[in-house]
């Protein structure tokens, strides 16, 4: 077993792209009457794109972002770091 910690980095400009996609997905889910937070969490946990509506291209948008990137951006912004 290796005795080192691996690093995972996402480029800073990618943060803004992820934020933009999440905002659009959130709006599309809300417009269709879904609870956006629950649907996005369902997608993150399962990686099943059917949790995200096709409305306004939201499903194809969120599928362009790797879940690891999505989680990293969410944690960074939650912790304000």
Order of alpha helices (4+ residues) and beta strands (2+ residues): alpha-alpha-alpha-alpha
